[in-house]
Amino acid sequence: MINFMAYMLLAAVNDSAPEIFFEPMNFVSNLQYMGIGMLVIFVVIGIIMLATSLLNRFFSK
């Protein structure tokens, strides 16, 4: 149903309607990449917090 509605909407806007497919398994297979990205973000935030803490400790006089 969603594919048909999106197809009809794009067909009304464009002269040639592109093929649009909703495949939930693509979302599931990409969850590992999203998890790795979130882990990297947390690691970078941790490094920034550690660097800020060390700089504050060394230069707090």
N, C-alpha and C positions, 0 to 999 in steps of 0.2 A: 504494500500500500504506500509506504514512504517513497519507494523508488518511483512508483507511478506518479505520485504527486510532484516530486522534484522534477521528473522528466517532463511533465506537462507544463510546469512553471517555466522551466528553461526553454521549452519548445515555443512558448508564447513570447519569450523575450528575444530569443535568437532564431535565426532562420534555420540553422542546423543544430539540432539538440544533441549535446554530448551524452555519451553513455555514462550513467551514474549508478553505482551499485553500493549498497550498504552491506558490508561483510563484517559481522561482529568478531570473527576469529582474527581479523587483522588487528583489532584493538587488543585482544588478549595476547597475541604474539608480540605486540609492541610494549606490553607492560614491563618487561624486563629492561628495556631501554629507558623508559620513564623512571623506573626505580634506580637505575644507575645514575641517571641525571640528577635525581633528588639527593642521592648519596654524595655525589660530587659537590653539590651546592652546600650541603651540611658540612662537609670537610673544609671547603673554602671558608665558610663562615667561622668555623672553629679555628682555622689558621689565623684569620683576621682578629678574632677575639684574643687568641694567645699572643699575637704580635702586639696588640694594643695593651694588653696587660703587662707584658715584659717592658715595653717602652715606658709605660706609666711607672713601673717599679724602678727602672734605671734612672729616669729623669724627673722624679717627683720632688727633688729638692728645690 
